[in-house]
């Protein structure tokens, strides 16, 4: 499976090009800053590499600290991924 297929399985929609590029950068251990509009899928993009690494058999950290500026955004992220 490639990144696009894994992303679609995770989110039920096709990834944008910036999401595929960012996920690949993160999976290749490159420092990455992602700047994108509200609602464009930044949370899925940040979390996806940690979920995909095992499927792709990539040596990758198994912990993620994801910080958002508002409690509301954190709650939305949790609700969308349960």
Secondary structure by P-SEA (a helix, b strand, c coil): ccaaaaaaaaccccccaaaaaaaaaaaaccbbbbbbcccccaaaaaacccccccccccccccbbbbbbccaaaaaaaaaacc
